[in-house]
Amino acid sequence: MILEHNEQRDSEHQQTPEPKAATLQKEEVLGAANAETRFVIWFGNALVGLLLMVILFIRIAEKQRPQLPPAAQHLPLTLVDEVEHLTPLAWKAIPMALHNSGIIKIEIRVVRGNPIDAFLTTSDQLDIPTKIEWNTLKAFRDISATGTRTFRWTGRLEKGGFYVVVRDMTVAVPTTPTSDISVKVLLDP
């Protein structure tokens, strides 16, 4: 009996460490799983927070960007708006570059002085008036006026380089004042 009791005690003693070891292993596994779970949760929260910050940044940037009202997007562009001073028997070529084709509105008005000639030509024709060869100058026939105080034209032009030419062909005495000519050109895209 004593032997049985000792064997029984030994067997109990041997069985006790096995459950403790198994419990410790389970706790280690659970602890490692909990650590992994905590990391995954932390990483997920960090991603969600980063995503929210990006969305907030984009919304703020959109609000700060200046936006034109729809009506302002179709306003005409002013290509030329100046007053030229011409002496008698003088001329001036005002350059105009069209980067896009569109409807052009030309308005030329003598503010003070003599009647003028006005026309539109292409940029490759500019050297002809310097040689005083007005007869060979190629101008747009429907975009010209002779001896006028006001000239208005509206029409479509393709992109390219152009010149609005104004000239005062008045033969006058040396005391004749200069002419002031208002030139406005608008592009309606």
PEFENPE-V476840 format. One record per residue. RES is the residue in one small letter. SS is DSSP state (h for helix, s for strand, l for the rest). Layout:
res->[RES | RES]
ss->[SS | SS]
This chain:
res->[m | i | l | e | h | n | e | q | r | d | s | e | h | q | q | t | p | e | p | k | a | a | t | l | q | k | e | e | v | l | g | a | a | n | a | e | t | r | f | v | i | w | f | g | n | a | l | v | g | l | l | l | m | v | i | l | f | i | r | i | a | e | k | q | r | p | q | l | p | p | a | a | q | h | l | p | l | t | l | v | d | e | v | e | h | l | t | p | l | a | w | k | a | i | p | m | a | l | h | n | s | g | i | i | k | i | e | i | r | v | v | r | g | n | p | i | d | a | f | l | t | t | s | d | q | l | d | i | p | t | k | i | e | w | n | t | l | k | a | f | r | d | i | s | a | t | g | t | r | t | f | r | w | t | g | r | l | e | k | g | g | f | y | v | v | v | r | d | m | t | v | a | v | p | t | t | p | t | s | d | i | s | v | k | v | l | l | d | p]
ss->[l | h | h | h | h | h | h | h | h | h | h | h | h | h | h | h | h | h | h | h | h | h | h | h | h | h | h | h | h | h | h | h | h | h | h | h | h | h | h | h | h | h | h | h | h | h | h | h | h | h | h | h | h | h | h | h | h | h | h | h | h | h | h | h | l | l | l | l | l | l | l | h | h | h | l | l | s | s | s | s | s | s | s | s | s | s | l | l | l | s | s | s | s | s | s | s | s | s | l | l | l | s | s | s | s | s | s | s | s | s | s | s | l | l | l | s | s | s | s | s | s | s | h | h | h | h | h | h | h | h | l | l | l | h | h | h | l | l | s | s | s | s | s | s | s | s | s | s | l | s | s | s | s | s | s | s | s | l | l | s | s | s | s | s | s | s | s | s | l | l | l | l | l | l | l | l | l | l | s | s | s | s | s | s | s | s | s | s | l]
